[in-house]
């Protein structure tokens, strides 16, 4: 969980998601992990939407992850 937090602070959202999902597979009942994954996806989407120029593919990916 500390490694995922470090990746999050570095804004490496894909690594953070990967580690958090792996932890969720091992501990599916842990609400902290679910919250952290949702927060990571939300922050990634905000980062994408704040970009000056973004591709439609990035926008679709961010919206898909939020759903």
Secondary structure, DSSP 8 states (H G I E B T S, - for coil): -HHHHHHHHTT-HHHHHHHHHHHHHH-TT-HHHHHHHHHHHHHHHHHHHT-SS--HHHHHHHHHHH-
